[in-house]
């Protein structure tokens, strides 16, 4: 799960709130970054338990480089509507994603973290070959390490009645992410909602946990089959310290999508965007500059970002990183 508040970055390039409709008419909320132009838009989809603010620092900087972006809250997350029946599964998120993509003027570059990447992989592999211009999957593969996902779900379900204060929530996050330096409770505001009794709850529908715990593994065969049908340029960004993807699952993915490129972000856990935001953003910009104008056949490569690449210098307020 990733939890952020608005960073101190200020820019005329975003965010601009917008509303969209899910496949069944459910209200979805998003942020637009920059102005639409002739380049493919960049569509950001968050991980399970995240919301659209996870992308704010990166999306703002990328928009300043001339790229139009759209970050959306998935159903049951952030400011988007909650499913009336609480029946959340990957198909529903995927159908929402397809409708959002069809509302755009041209196929976007999908940047999907964890669950957001699975949505894109499934939508592209089972749908229209022209749905996406290209795919960027952030620390997610069609099969994942169960222990890592279980650790995330354990944290998400550990405080069903919420927290008495932002400070208490911040302490819980610090225990969950001990490698992170600094602790500012105010940075959690966008990820928590204040209940009438004064307690702070995570800003997602608690009914999300049931479907994910019960059905996530059942999607693995479909995701693997969908991956085999991916033809668009594809980049996998993984954290070198991730416990959700591993060398084994990454190699399996590269066998399924042999034209894919793999970049490992050093010193990053599953929470790549929050752990190493400068490196993450630089890799997205590199990918866009390489693949925005034409779809090319890529050969599989496995490398780490060059240490000589300049950082983007963002002030990113990410507190938690991507989740399953």
Secondary structure, DSSP 4 states (H G I P E B T S, - for coil): ---B---S--BTTEEEEEEEE-TTS-EEEEEEES---SSPPEEEE--TT--GGGGHHHHHHHHHTT--EEEEPPTTBTTSPPPTT----HHHHHHHHHHHHHTSSSPEEEEEETHHHHHHHHHHHHS-TTSEEEEEEES--SS--HHHHHHHHHHHTTTTT-BSSHHHHHHHHHHHTTT-----GGGGGGGEEE-TTS-EEESB-TTHHHHHHHHGGGGHHHHHHHHHT--SEEEEEEETT-SSS-HHHHHHHHHHSTT-EEEEETT--S-HHHHSHHHHHHHHHHHHHHHSS--------EEE--TTSPP------B-S----
